[in-house]
Amino acid sequence: MKSYDIVIIGGGPAGLAAAISAKESGIGSVLILERDRELGGILNQCIHNGFGLHTFKEELTGPEYAERFISRVKELKIEYRLNTMVINISHGKLVTAMNREEGLFELQARAVILAMGCRERPRGALNIPGYRPAGIYSAGTAQRLVNMEGILPGREVVILGSGDIGLIMARRMTLEGARVQVVAELMPYSGGLKRNIVQCLDDYDIPLKLSHTVIDIKGKERVEGVTLAEVDEQGKPIPGTEEDYACDTLLLSVGLIPENELSKGMGVELNPATSGPRVNESLETVLEGVFACGNVLHVHDLVDFVSEEAAAAGRHAAAYVKNTDGWKAKSGGIWLEPGAGVRYTVPQTIYTARMEEKLPLRFRVDRVYQNCYVSVYFDDKRMFHRRRRIAAPGEMEEFVLERETLLHYPNLKRITIRIERE
């Protein structure tokens, strides 16, 4: 059985950045295990531009962004295995995987980085009445069909959900000759970035109906139409608001779920708000030496932030491997909690002794706020109070906490982030 210092599960943007960071931190043996036929993950099907503005200060397509990291992986001679499915990871960081060449095999890791990404929420989670005809796709599946397989799923399209993939596919389907009739969103606000609403819907005169959902799908063999209805504050359809659309395709962009079956199987504690692992300032889960980053931890809106977070996970995993015996925190951590208006925070615990000089605290608000303040409390004392013109759930928020500041509060037990009006 072969042993590695660090084994990374997933060869998408998070796994690539974590591997590069760990290798550049002086770790000798790093292995990436990727279940797909190539490295790059979801970026390979994201042929639109808009990637890399933070990381490379230029606008790249998804494949171009991925290639920069893949090239660096090859330059550093980081080992990777493709078409390899990880089946189980034990508490002792014993990784069980399989592929066609080696069959079932085991690897011993000193540290593990979870970077499995996320998956789309399926139709089954929506409870939409109707048969199950052909022509219903998740937005990501449609994206792969159009951009990688050269297949156009349909000609007359309705999209349910205004997540970023759904917005981008509204534009993509239009450019390929399909007619996108409407994008419906259950919530009273869009789940995507403002720039995608402008560039993908407004620029192509595609209507966005907020507080609307699909209440019926017509057709048995193939989708023939859908019925939309307005919903009330509880998300229930309002009688008399029904609208029928004749279409042959329904795309679903109704949320992403971190891919954490492996995490649960090995005993990693998950945060119900994110569906990802609970982590500390080092992006370490409750299991010592097991780290998580990227969309498996919480769903990001920009891949640049995924890469930044994954690079931090790689550095911390490298530090753990170099000093396993001295890694464990000697004293209790500081709890980081979401307050009023905040849905979740990452991380959830901070150990000042292991913290880097600057720690990005990432969070999402629970609804749209205008002319509000992001306030940070140390126990019950408000320490920071920053005005925001607008804060929306579709865009991840960030507050950078400095280690020097925390050292002035040795008895601090809790940090709370709140949205306030004044």
C-alpha positions as CSV (number, residue, x, y, z in Angstrom):
1,M,0.0,0.0,0.0
2,K,1.4,3.3,-1.1
3,S,1.6,6.3,1.3
4,Y,1.3,10.0,0.6
5,D,1.8,13.1,2.7
6,I,-1.4,14.7,1.3
7,V,-4.2,13.1,-0.7
8,I,-6.7,15.5,-2.4
9,I,-10.1,14.2,-3.3
10,G,-11.2,16.1,-6.5
11,G,-9.3,17.6,-9.4
12,G,-11.5,20.7,-10.0
13,P,-10.4,24.3,-9.3
14,A,-10.3,23.6,-5.5
15,G,-8.3,20.4,-5.7
16,L,-5.8,21.9,-8.2
17,A,-5.2,25.1,-6.1
18,A,-4.8,23.1,-2.9
19,A,-2.3,20.7,-4.5
20,I,-0.2,23.5,-5.9
21,S,-0.2,25.3,-2.6
22,A,0.8,22.2,-0.6
23,K,3.6,21.4,-3.0
24,E,4.9,25.0,-3.0
25,S,4.8,24.8,0.8
26,G,7.4,22.0,0.7
27,I,5.4,18.8,0.8
28,G,7.0,16.0,-1.1
29,S,4.2,13.6,-2.0
30,V,0.9,15.0,-3.1
31,L,-1.8,13.0,-4.9
32,I,-5.0,14.2,-6.7
33,L,-7.7,11.7,-7.2
34,E,-10.3,12.8,-9.8
35,R,-13.3,10.7,-10.9
36,D,-13.6,12.4,-14.4
37,R,-11.6,11.8,-17.5
38,E,-9.7,15.1,-17.2
39,L,-8.6,17.6,-14.6
40,G,-10.5,21.0,-14.3
41,G,-13.8,19.9,-13.0
42,I,-16.9,22.0,-13.9
43,L,-14.6,24.7,-15.5
44,N,-14.3,22.5,-18.6
45,Q,-17.9,23.1,-19.6
46,C,-17.9,26.8,-18.6
47,I,-16.8,28.3,-21.9
48,H,-18.1,31.8,-21.1
49,N,-15.7,34.4,-19.9
50,G,-15.5,36.2,-16.5
51,F,-13.1,33.9,-14.7
52,G,-9.8,35.1,-13.3
53,L,-10.4,38.8,-12.7
54,H,-9.2,38.5,-9.0
55,T,-6.6,35.7,-9.5
56,F,-4.9,36.8,-12.8
57,K,-6.3,40.3,-13.2
58,E,-7.6,39.4,-16.6
59,E,-10.8,37.9,-18.0
60,L,-10.6,34.2,-19.0
61,T,-13.0,31.4,-20.0
62,G,-13.4,28.4,-17.6
63,P,-11.1,26.1,-19.6
64,E,-8.4,28.8,-19.9
65,Y,-8.6,29.4,-16.1
66,A,-8.3,25.6,-15.4
67,E,-5.4,25.2,-17.8
68,R,-3.3,27.7,-15.9
69,F,-3.6,25.5,-12.8
70,I,-3.3,22.3,-14.7
71,S,0.0,23.5,-16.3
72,R,1.3,24.4,-12.9
73,V,0.4,21.0,-11.5
74,K,2.4,19.4,-14.3
75,E,5.3,21.8,-13.8
76,L,5.5,20.8,-10.2
77,K,5.2,17.1,-11.1
78,I,2.2,16.6,-8.8
79,E,0.9,13.1,-9.2
80,Y,-2.8,12.7,-10.2
81,R,-5.0,9.8,-11.2
82,L,-8.0,10.3,-13.5
83,N,-11.2,8.1,-13.8
84,T,-10.7,7.2,-10.2
85,M,-13.6,6.9,-7.8
86,V,-12.9,7.3,-4.1
87,I,-15.3,4.9,-2.2
88,N,-14.3,5.5,1.4
89,I,-12.0,7.4,3.7
90,S,-11.4,5.9,7.2
91,H,-10.8,7.9,10.4
92,G,-7.1,6.9,10.1
93,K,-7.1,8.6,6.7
94,L,-6.9,5.4,4.8
95,V,-8.4,6.1,1.3
96,T,-10.1,3.3,-0.6
97,A,-10.5,4.0,-4.4
98,M,-11.0,2.2,-7.6
99,N,-10.3,2.6,-11.4
100,R,-10.1,0.3,-14.4
101,E,-6.3,0.0,-14.4
102,E,-5.7,-0.8,-10.7
103,G,-9.1,-2.1,-9.6
104,L,-9.8,-1.6,-6.0
105,F,-6.8,-0.2,-4.0
106,E,-6.0,1.6,-0.8
107,L,-3.7,4.6,-0.1
108,Q,-2.5,5.9,3.3
109,A,-2.5,9.6,3.7
110,R,-1.0,11.8,6.5
111,A,-3.5,14.5,5.6
112,V,-6.6,14.6,3.4
113,I,-8.1,17.6,1.6
114,L,-11.8,17.3,0.6
115,A,-12.4,19.1,-2.7
116,M,-15.3,17.2,-4.2
117,G,-17.3,20.3,-5.3
118,C,-21.1,20.4,-5.4
119,R,-24.0,18.9,-7.4
120,E,-27.3,20.4,-8.6
121,R,-30.6,19.9,-6.7
122,P,-32.7,17.6,-8.9
123,R,-36.4,17.8,-9.9
124,G,-37.3,15.2,-7.2
125,A,-36.6,17.8,-4.5
126,L,-39.1,20.2,-5.9
127,N,-42.4,18.3,-5.8
128,I,-43.6,19.6,-9.1
129,P,-46.8,17.8,-10.2
130,G,-46.9,16.1,-13.7
131,Y,-45.4,13.2,-15.5
132,R,-41.7,12.7,-16.1
133,P,-41.3,13.4,-19.8
134,A,-38.1,14.0,-21.8
135,G,-37.0,17.6,-22.0
136,I,-36.3,18.3,-18.2
137,Y,-32.7,19.0,-17.5
138,S,-30.6,20.6,-14.8
139,A,-29.0,23.7,-16.1
140,G,-25.5,22.2,-15.6
141,T,-26.4,19.1,-17.6
142,A,-27.7,21.3,-20.4
143,Q,-24.5,23.3,-20.2
144,R,-22.4,20.1,-20.6
145,L,-24.6,18.9,-23.5
146,V,-24.3,22.2,-25.4
147,N,-20.7,23.1,-24.7
148,M,-18.9,19.7,-24.6
149,E,-21.2,17.2,-26.4
150,G,-22.5,19.5,-29.2
151,I,-26.2,18.7,-28.4
152,L,-28.9,21.3,-28.2
153,P,-31.5,20.0,-25.6
154,G,-34.5,22.0,-27.0
155,R,-35.8,24.9,-29.0
156,E,-38.5,26.5,-26.8
157,V,-37.2,26.8,-23.2
158,V,-38.4,27.8,-19.8
159,I,-35.9,28.1,-16.9
160,L,-36.9,27.6,-13.3
161,G,-34.4,29.2,-10.8
162,S,-32.2,32.2,-11.3
163,G,-28.9,30.7,-10.0
164,D,-25.8,31.7,-11.9
165,I,-25.8,28.5,-14.1
166,G,-29.4,29.1,-15.0
167,L,-28.8,32.7,-16.0
168,I,-25.7,31.8,-18.0
169,M,-27.6,29.0,-19.8
170,A,-30.4,31.5,-20.7
171,R,-27.8,33.4,-22.7
172,R,-26.1,30.3,-24.0
173,M,-29.4,28.7,-25.3
174,T,-30.3,32.0,-27.0
175,L,-27.0,32.2,-28.7
176,E,-27.4,28.6,-30.0
177,G,-30.7,29.5,-31.6
178,A,-33.2,28.4,-28.9
179,R,-35.9,30.8,-27.6
180,V,-35.8,31.3,-23.8
181,Q,-39.3,32.5,-23.0
182,V,-38.9,33.2,-19.3
183,V,-36.8,32.7,-16.2
184,A,-38.9,32.0,-13.1
185,E,-37.6,32.4,-9.5
186,L,-39.4,31.2,-6.4
187,M,-37.8,33.8,-4.1
188,P,-38.4,37.6,-4.3
189,Y,-34.8,38.1,-5.3
190,S,-32.4,36.4,-7.8
191,G,-30.0,33.8,-6.6
192,G,-27.3,34.9,-9.1
193,L,-24.8,37.7,-9.5
194,K,-26.2,41.0,-10.6
195,R,-23.8,41.1,-13.5
196,N,-25.2,37.8,-14.8
197,I,-28.8,39.2,-14.6
198,V,-27.7,42.2,-16.7
199,Q,-25.5,40.3,-19.2
200,C,-27.5,37.2,-19.6
201,L,-31.1,38.3,-19.3
202,D,-31.4,42.1,-19.7
203,D,-29.1,42.2,-22.8
204,Y,-31.3,39.5,-24.5
205,D,-34.7,40.8,-23.4
206,I,-35.4,37.6,-21.4
207,P,-38.0,38.3,-18.7
208,L,-37.2,37.4,-15.1
209,K,-40.3,36.6,-13.0
210,L,-39.5,36.8,-9.3
211,S,-41.8,35.1,-6.7
212,H,-43.0,32.6,-9.4
213,T,-42.6,28.9,-9.7
214,V,-43.6,26.0,-11.9
215,I,-46.8,24.3,-10.7
216,D,-47.4,21.9,-13.6
217,I,-45.5,20.2,-16.4
218,K,-47.6,19.1,-19.4
219,G,-46.7,16.2,-21.7
220,K,-46.1,12.5,-21.2
221,E,-43.4,11.6,-23.7
222,R,-41.9,15.0,-24.2
223,V,-42.4,18.3,-22.4
224,E,-45.2,20.2,-24.1
225,G,-45.6,23.1,-21.8
226,V,-45.4,24.3,-18.2
227,T,-47.7,26.4,-16.0
228,L,-46.2,29.2,-13.8
229,A,-47.9,30.8,-10.9
230,E,-47.0,33.6,-8.5
231,V,-46.3,32.6,-4.9
232,D,-47.1,34.3,-1.6
233,E,-44.6,35.1,1.2
234,Q,-44.8,31.4,2.3
235,G,-43.9,30.2,-1.2
236,K,-47.4,28.9,-1.9
237,P,-49.0,29.4,-5.3
238,I,-51.6,32.1,-5.5
239,P,-54.8,31.0,-7.2
240,G,-55.7,33.0,-10.3
241,T,-52.1,33.9,-11.2
242,E,-51.4,30.9,-13.4
243,E,-49.7,31.4,-16.8
244,D,-49.2,28.7,-19.5
245,Y,-46.1,28.5,-21.6
246,A,-45.8,26.2,-24.6
247,C,-42.3,24.8,-24.6
248,D,-40.3,21.6,-25.2
249,T,-37.6,22.1,-22.6
250,L,-37.5,22.9,-18.9
251,L,-34.1,23.8,-17.3
252,L,-33.8,23.6,-13.5
253,S,-31.4,25.9,-11.7
254,V,-32.7,25.5,-8.2
255,G,-29.6,25.4,-6.1
256,L,-26.3,23.6,-5.5
257,I,-25.6,21.1,-2.8
258,P,-22.0,20.4,-1.5
259,E,-21.0,16.8,-2.4
260,N,-20.4,15.4,1.1
261,E,-21.3,11.7,1.0
262,L,-17.7,10.8,1.6
263,S,-17.4,13.4,4.4
264,K,-20.4,12.0,6.2
265,G,-19.2,8.5,5.8
266,M,-15.9,9.3,7.5
267,G,-17.6,11.1,10.4
268,V,-17.1,14.7,9.4
269,E,-19.6,17.0,11.2
270,L,-21.7,19.1,8.7
271,N,-23.2,22.5,9.1
272,P,-26.9,22.4,8.3
273,A,-26.9,25.9,6.9
274,T,-24.2,25.2,4.3
275,S,-24.5,21.3,3.9
276,G,-20.7,21.5,4.1
277,P,-18.2,20.5,6.9
278,R,-17.8,22.6,10.0
279,V,-14.2,24.0,9.9
280,N,-11.8,26.1,11.9
281,E,-9.5,28.9,10.8
282,S,-7.2,26.4,9.1
283,L,-10.2,24.9,7.1
284,E,-9.7,21.8,9.1
285,T,-12.8,19.7,9.9
286,V,-13.6,18.1,13.3
287,L,-11.3,15.3,12.2
288,E,-7.7,16.1,12.8
289,G,-5.7,16.3,9.5
290,V,-8.8,16.4,7.3
291,F,-9.4,19.7,5.5
292,A,-12.1,21.0,3.2
293,C,-12.2,23.8,0.7
294,G,-14.2,25.1,-2.3
295,N,-17.8,24.2,-3.1
296,V,-17.7,21.1,-0.9
297,L,-17.4,23.4,2.0
298,H,-19.9,26.1,0.9
299,V,-21.1,27.2,-2.5
300,H,-19.1,30.0,-3.9
301,D,-20.2,32.5,-6.5
302,L,-16.7,33.1,-8.0
303,V,-14.1,30.5,-8.8
304,D,-11.4,33.0,-7.8
305,F,-12.5,32.7,-4.2
306,V,-12.5,28.9,-4.5
307,S,-8.9,29.0,-5.6
308,E,-7.9,31.4,-2.8
309,E,-9.6,29.3,-0.1
310,A,-8.1,26.1,-1.5
311,A,-4.6,27.6,-1.5
312,A,-5.1,28.3,2.2
313,A,-6.3,24.7,2.8
314,G,-3.1,23.5,1.0
315,R,-0.9,25.6,3.2
316,H,-2.6,24.5,6.4
317,A,-2.5,20.8,5.4
318,A,1.2,21.2,4.7
319,A,1.8,22.8,8.1
320,Y,-0.1,19.9,9.7
321,V,2.1,17.3,7.9
322,K,5.3,19.1,8.9
323,N,4.2,19.4,12.6
324,T,1.6,16.8,13.3
325,D,2.6,16.4,17.0
326,G,2.5,20.1,17.7
327,W,-0.6,20.9,15.6
328,K,-3.4,20.4,18.1
329,A,-4.6,23.7,19.6
330,K,-3.6,24.1,23.3
331,S,-6.6,26.2,24.3
332,G,-10.3,26.7,23.5
333,G,-11.2,28.3,20.3
334,I,-13.3,31.4,19.5
335,W,-16.8,30.6,18.2
336,L,-17.8,32.5,15.0
337,E,-21.6,32.8,14.8
338,P,-24.1,34.1,12.3
339,G,-26.3,36.8,13.9
340,A,-29.4,38.6,12.7
341,G,-29.6,38.7,8.9
342,V,-26.7,36.3,8.3
343,R,-27.4,32.8,7.1
344,Y,-24.0,31.2,7.8
345,T,-20.3,32.0,8.4
346,V,-17.1,30.1,7.4
347,P,-15.1,29.2,9.4
348,Q,-17.0,28.4,12.6
349,T,-14.1,28.3,15.0
350,I,-10.9,30.3,15.3
351,Y,-7.7,29.2,17.2
352,T,-5.6,32.4,17.3
353,A,-2.4,30.5,17.8
354,R,-2.7,28.8,14.4
355,M,-4.3,31.7,12.6
356,E,-2.5,33.5,9.7
357,E,-2.0,37.2,9.9
358,K,-5.2,37.8,8.0
359,L,-8.2,35.6,8.0
360,P,-11.1,36.1,5.5
361,L,-14.5,35.5,7.2
362,R,-17.0,34.6,4.5
363,F,-20.8,34.7,4.9
364,R,-24.1,35.1,3.1
365,V,-27.0,37.2,4.1
366,D,-30.5,35.7,4.4
367,R,-32.3,38.1,2.1
368,V,-31.8,41.4,0.2
369,Y,-30.8,44.3,2.4
370,Q,-30.4,47.9,1.2
371,N,-28.5,50.7,3.0
372,C,-27.5,48.3,5.8
373,Y,-24.4,47.8,8.0
374,V,-22.3,44.7,8.5
375,S,-21.4,44.7,12.2
376,V,-18.9,42.5,13.9
377,Y,-19.2,41.9,17.7
378,F,-16.6,40.6,20.0
379,D,-18.7,38.9,22.6
380,D,-21.3,41.7,23.2
381,K,-19.1,44.6,22.1
382,R,-19.5,46.0,18.6
383,M,-16.0,46.3,17.1
384,F,-16.6,46.9,13.4
385,H,-19.5,48.7,11.7
386,R,-19.4,49.0,7.9
387,R,-22.0,50.4,5.6
388,R,-23.3,48.4,2.6
389,R,-25.5,50.0,-0.1
390,I,-26.9,46.6,-0.9
391,A,-26.3,43.0,0.3
392,A,-27.9,40.0,-1.4
393,P,-27.9,36.2,-0.8
394,G,-26.6,35.7,-4.4
395,E,-23.2,37.3,-3.6
396,M,-20.9,36.0,-0.9
397,E,-19.8,38.6,1.6
398,E,-16.3,38.8,3.2
399,F,-14.8,40.4,6.3
400,V,-11.0,40.2,6.9
401,L,-10.1,39.6,10.5
402,E,-6.5,40.4,11.6
403,R,-4.6,38.2,14.1
404,E,-3.1,41.2,15.7
405,T,-6.5,42.4,16.6
406,L,-7.5,39.1,18.3
407,L,-4.3,39.0,20.3
408,H,-5.6,42.1,22.2
409,Y,-8.6,40.0,23.4
410,P,-7.2,36.9,25.0
411,N,-10.4,36.1,26.8
412,L,-12.7,36.5,23.7
413,K,-15.2,33.6,23.4
414,R,-17.5,34.6,20.6
415,I,-17.5,36.6,17.4
416,T,-20.8,37.4,15.8
417,I,-21.6,38.9,12.4
418,R,-24.9,40.8,12.1
419,I,-26.8,42.9,9.5
420,E,-28.0,46.1,11.1
421,R,-30.0,49.1,10.0
422,E,-28.0,51.7,11.9
